[in-house]
Amino acid sequence: SSSSSSSSSSSSSSSSSSSSSQDDFEYNGPKVSKVVPNFGRTQGGQVLTISGSDLGTRTSHIDVKVGGIDCIDSSWVAETSVLCTTPPGSGGSKRVQIVIDGKFSASSPDDMRFSYAAPLITSVSPEQGTREGGTRVLLQGFNFGLTDAHPVAFVGPSRCRATVWTDDAAVSCITPPWTEGPTIQPVTVQLSGQVSSSSQAAVFQFGSGSSPMITSLAWTRAPTGGGFTLTLFGNKFEQEGAAASLARYGGGSAPCRVTRWISESKVTCTAPAGVGSQLTVYYQSRGSPVAETFGSVTFEYDPPVVSSLSPSEGPVAGGEQVTLTGWGFGLADTKPEVKVGEASWGPAVWTSDSSLSAQTPAGVGRVPVLVKVGGQPSKVEEAPLYDYEGETVTSMQPETLPTGGGATVTLFSRNFGQARGRKDVKVTLGDGAQLGSSCTQARWESSTSITCVAPAGVGRDLDVKVEVEEEGGRKDFMGFGVASYRTPSVTSVEPEEGNSAGGLLVTVLGRDFGTFDSNPTVKVGGRSCSRTLYASDSKLVCVTPAGGGGGRSVVAVVGEQESAPFKGFTYLPPTTSEVDPSSGPVTGRTSVTIFGNNFGTSAASEPKAFIGDIQCQTTRWVSNTQVICETSRGKDLYVKHHVTVDVEGTRSKASDDVKFEYIEAREGQGLSSSSSSSSSSSS
């Protein structure tokens, strides 16, 4: 009996242990790490390989969506790989989402989204029209979309009066009026956030066709000092008052030193001094409009070259004034910049086209020195080297400091010198410390160590500077990236929910936000708050951005350090209140306006509307309170189906007051139909 009892007890204990082990197991869900390729045609049919982890098993039901639209085909390959054949679409930065067995989902990271090919215009017909506008122009090309995604055409900077989509290869534009500038303007199409590139094949001319046009350039590059001759080719170049000019980096233009008219199709220009690349070339004659280059036809000046430094060595603490000699440094007003090693670009003092001076930042080792003029940097492989001289701080203990300061730290180096005759020791932390504060109570301990009390601060990988005064003078020591303050953490958010339009004041509590205002930022669901206010080391106030969905992560960014995500904020789900019309043909293509709330503050919310369990063919965002659904082919005639809207994974609740009814299509019936319903039931 005792043995039996013991066995039973052992069995019970084993069972309990097993149960506990199972209860402790947590499935983290799938993760997407890579999408290849991340670019494809608007017609769809591109096979994507989606890599990640925990992507299901051979028996799992896999659904993949690109920008919220189901892939033509989705298939499982392995636990780390899934294939998707892209649906037709348009636009860039589309989220790729995997849903496993209808309940576990994951989306591609922001840097691994999929983009459809941008629109491309290959011809414009007719190529000219009246200056008053109103000319109907056919634009032919590629990637305008297999369905009407509402492209917008532009002539120059002006939007067409109307843009009408025909198919993936054609749209038409009703031209706007011409007001000023060149009469020959580039034509572009904007579609789902992407814009076609300018080209000579996509131009429109306002007026009679007598305006000059630049079609190409010969010798499209010149020294910054100017004086080089470039040739403009084109047509209708008038001789009287001929004048060519080049755009200036930063704005405006400069006339050619000499403009020489050769013929109606050829003009030469002696270039003025300048800097920069991708510069526009202009031509105008007396009484004629200005002609300008656009698209790939541009002019550029030579990039700068640094040939020598004086001096070419200096202290690790920086602060040395160095003269740079070379060529291509441009004009006095072009604000050249200098980069020493891995430091950021800093200002330089211009002396001439061949001479600059700049102050070195703190650094270590032998590093290249670069110059950037007019947005063009000199080449690293041709850069002279600068030698930093002096000792370095090799490490610090502890490596992580409290944001409030007060911790005693020990700095280590190979040679802080001897104690005899010591006058002073000073330790300063980098920009992350309040006002670049010095440590207090700095003291020499040995030839290899110095101690001090750290100041308040925020940030990570901060530089430390040690100054040691001796009888023989001052010695500087630099420690690069050896000091870090504690990473901020978020522990609670109040309130925990708000409207998808944003604008709600939310209090974020936690620790290590800093004892002074270092311009922290709070992110909700990956989006920065429209404003973040510092209150204390444990409290921030955020004005929420627009968003959607539940369990959105709240992250505090202090001194370039991000807290771990705190899943503590929920955007209120979308709600529906009315549809118009409330019925339409079962064949689909009915344009239905859905009214409600929390549909998002921009089309980036990617709302998706449903009639019953059938997703609308397209859902167009209008405002936070309105979307337009183009119905898909339906089912169940004369049954009132609930209308719902999904925003960023959160779907509105079905309401008996918001329903749509499919009716029989009558011959000749339009795309949108409203009809009195007969007997109805709910689904």
Summary of the structure (lengths in Angstrom):
residues: 683
radius of gyration: 33.5
end to end distance: 62.1
largest distance: 121.5
contacts: 2277
relative contact order: 0.06
helix: 6%
strand: 49%
